[in-house]
Amino acid sequence: VIVDTVSMLTMSPTWEQVWGKLQEPVLERLRSVTRMVRSASRRRSGLQVDAVQNWVGHQNRRLGELTNSLDQGEISPAAALAELDRISRLVSTVETAVARRRDAVANAAAATSGCR
């Protein structure tokens, strides 16, 4: 992690690979949110599926913009890392909220499946 941070902060020749590696956990959580929302949409979960999917798309675009800004020297590596951290925390919060909603719907369905 320290070597990766140094590589980013100094914009060493490997910064692009390091940046991709640092983004991967965020991208995976965004994919997780997408999978959960698709699943929830089939269960009438009450989730605003389109809004969440649009939000996921926006986060993906923001990550791409950060990469371009870094490449063009429009943003400092420290600022990009801080923004990545902010996005990561936000994605984690949304992922948790969607999972809770999904679990609540599944539990309610299971509780009522025996009732007729």
N, C-alpha and C positions, 0 to 999 in steps of 0.2 A: 504494500500500500504506500509506503513512504517513497519507494523508487518511482511508483506511478505518479504520485503527487509532484515529485521533483521533475519528472519528465514533462508533466503538464505545465507546471509553473515556469519552466525554462524553455518550453516549446521545442523540446529536443526533436530529432528526426522521427522518433517513435510516438510523438504525441497523438497522432490520429488513431493508432492502434490502442493506445492507453485510453483515449477518450471513448472509443467504441466499447472497450471493456468496462469502463465506469458507467456507461449508459445502459449496459445490458440488463442489470437487475431492474431498472426502472421500466425498460421495454417489456421485460417478462411480466412485471406486475400489471402493465397496461394490457398485455395479452390476456392475463388472468381476469381482469375486469371485463374485457370484451366477452370472454367465454361465459362468465357468470351472468352477464346481462342477457346474452342470447338464451341461456338456459332459463333464466327468470322470465323472459318474455313469453315462453311457452307455458308458464304456470300462472299467468295473470297475477303477478307479484305486486302490482301497484308501482313498480319502478318506472320512472320516465325513461324508457329504453332509448328513445331517439336523443334525448338530452345527454344521457351518459355516453352514448356512442359518439356524439358530436364533441363532447368534452375530451374523450380519449383521442379523437382525431386531432383536436387542438393541441394536446400535450405532445403527440407525435410530431406535429408540425413545429412546435416550439423547440423540441430537441434538434430537429433539422436546422432551424434558424440559428440555434446556438452554435452548431457545428460550422455553419457557413460564416457566422460572425467571427468565430475563432480563426478560421482559415484566412479570412480577409483582414484580420488584425483589428476588427471593430470593437472587440470586447477583450478584456484582459483574461488570462487563464483563471485568475483568482475569482473574478466576477462570474465566469462561466461555471466554475466548480460550485460557487455559492448558489447560483440559479439551479444547477442540477440537484443540489441538496434540497432546495426549496420544492422543486418539482417532485423529487423522490418522496418527501414527507407528505405532500398533497396526494400523490398517487396512493401511498400507503393508507392514508385516511379514507379515501374513496373506496379502495379495495376492501377494507374492513367493513365499511358501512354497507356495501353491496353484499358482502358475504353474510352479514347479520340479517339483512332483509331476506336474502335467499333462504337462510336457515329458519327464520321465523315462518316463512310461507310453507316450507317443507314440514316443519313441526305442526303447524296448524292443519295441514292436509292430512298428516298422519293421525292426528288426534281426532279428526272428524271422519276418517275413512271407515271406521266401524259403526258410525251412527247412521241410521236410516230413518 
